[in-house]
Amino acid sequence: MSETPPGLLASVADLHEMELARAGGADIVDLKQPAFGALGAWSTEALTAAVMLWNAWGTQMPAHARPALSATAGDQPMVPALMRAAAERVATTGVPIVKLGLFASEHAGECVEALAPLAARTRLIGVMFADEGPDFGLIGTLGRAGFAGVMIDTADKKSGSLTEHLDPLTLSQFVSEARRHGLITGLAGSLRIDDIPGLIGVGADYLGFRGALCAGGRSGTLDPLRLGQVSARLRAPSDLPRP
Ligand SMILES: O=C[C@H](O)COP(=O)(O)O
C-alpha cells in the first residue's frame, strides 16, 4: 500500500484546460479528446502546441512543480501496425508519456510486443478496461515490453464507473501485479469525488478524472471549482490509510 495518496491525473481537451489543470494541481495533465471516445486523441497540430506550452512551463517553474504530460493515442483497433503508427504519431510530437488503449482482443499481446521498440524511447502506458473483463495476464507482457505503466479505465462511459465493475480487492491485485513487473499504476473510469476515499487504500500511483472535473459531463468543459474539490479530496489527510 502506498504511504502517500495517489497523484491526480486530469484529462484535458484543449490548451486552456491544460492551463486550468496545471493551476488546479494536476500531477499529470493528460491530453485527451473525450468527444472522440474513451481514449480520443488530439490532432498532431494541437499536440505540438501542447508540447510547446509544457516546455514553456519548464522555464517558468521548478521541475518538481511542473506536472507530467501525457496524451492518448485514440481508440485504435487491436492491429499491431495500426497501434504502433498511432503511438508513433503522438510520440513524434514530443509528448513524453503516451497512453494506449488495450481493448479486449486476442491480439492485445501482439500489439504490446509491437510497441516494445517505441517503449525503449518513450514512456508508454497501457490502458486496460474494467468493463471488458481485463486480462491481468497482460500486465507481465507490458512489463517485458518495457512499458512504464498500466492503467484501468472504462471503455463504455455509459456502462458504469470503475468501482461498479471491479471491487477494491481486485483493484489491489491489479496494483500488486503491476508493481511486481515494475509498472506505475493508475485507476480511472467515471470516478466521482466520493470514490476517492475507497480507492486510496488500493495503493495506485494515480487516480484519473475527466467527467467529475467538468460542467456538462466529460465532453463538457473543465470546471476549476470541481478540479479543486477533487484535488483537495485526494490530498485530505483524513483519507490516508491508517498505519
Ligand atoms: O484517464 C482518465 C480519464 O480521462 C477518465 O475519464 P472519465 O473520468 O470521464 O471516465
The ligand as a Gaussian input file, in Angstrom:
#p B3LYP/6-31G(d) Opt

LIG

0 1
 O       -7.714000       8.951000     -17.860000
 C       -8.692000       9.367000     -17.207000
 C       -9.950000       9.578000     -17.911000
 O       -9.928000      10.692000     -18.734000
 C      -11.147000       9.390000     -17.132000
 O      -12.290000       9.899000     -17.772000
 P      -13.685000       9.761000     -17.036000
 O      -13.480000      10.221000     -15.619000
 O      -14.613000      10.667000     -17.787000
 O      -14.065000       8.339000     -17.141000

